[in-house]
Amino acid sequence: MSRTDPALLRDVSASETPLRSTFRIRLNGQTVSIGTVGEAFRFITSLSAIEWMEFRALHEDALVSLQRAAANAILTVQATNALRTLFVRARLL
């Protein structure tokens, strides 16, 4: 993702495009609700790369899907599915 324009990343993290589902994840004793593209992008980029190492391919797929969904809301289905797959494999759901 190093070749991605920083302005694009800001746009993705600020996106209020709703996902097809709201994810409720329990992390460190607190429930985190993720319902928009921006919230999901901030969540999966806020954790270190080491924490996602085991799920690197799924993490990358989710990032790309969120970037596409931020640019085109029709792609939220794919972004939601990519997130669900990542969260299930990482045992967050």
N, C-alpha and C positions, 0 to 999 in steps of 0.2 A: 504494500500500500504506500510505499515511500514515493511513488511517482504521482500520487494523487494531489491535486491542487488543494492547498489549505483552505481556500475560500469554499470549495465544494464540501469539505468536511464540516465547516461551520454551518453551511446550508442544511446538510443532512442532520446534524445534531439539533438544529432549530426547527426541523420539520414537525408540523402538527398534524400531518396526514395520519388518520387513524389506521391501525392494523385491523385485520379481520377478527381478531380475538384480543382480549386483554389478558395478559399473563400476570399471575400473582406468584411471586417467587419469595420464598423464605430464605433470607441470607443473614447470617450473624444475629439471629434472633429477631430480626425485623422483617416485615412483609413489604416487598417492593412491588408496586403495581406498574406494569408496562403496557400502555395502550396506544402509543403513537410511534411512528418511525423514529422521531428524534429521541424519545425516551429509550427505545430499544438500542439505538446507536450509541447513546451516551453510556448505557449500562454495559454493553459488551466491549466498549473501548475503555471503560474506566478500570477494569480489571487488567492486571499486567499480562503481557504475552506469555509469561511462564505459566500462569493459571490456566490459559487456554491451550497450552502446548499439546496436550493429549488429543485435543479436538481441533487442531489447527485448520484442517480442511473444511470442517463444518463451520468454524468461526469465520474463515475467509468467505465462504459461500453466503453466510448471513450478512456480513459487511457489504458485499457486492450487491446482494438483493436489497438491502436497506438503501444503499445509494441510488439504485435504480428506482425504487419506490418513491424516494424523495423527489425525483425528477418526473415521475409518471405514476400517479396514484393507482392506475389500473394494475400495477405490479405489486400491490400490497398483499395479494394472495400468495405469491411466491415468497415474499419477504416473511410473511407470517409462518408459512410452512418451513422455511429455512431456520427461523428462530425456534420453532417448536422442536424440530429435529435436534438442534444444538442443545436446547435446554433439557430435553429428555435424555440424550446421551450423557450430558454432564450431570444428570440426576438433580437438576434444579426444579423440575416439575414432578 
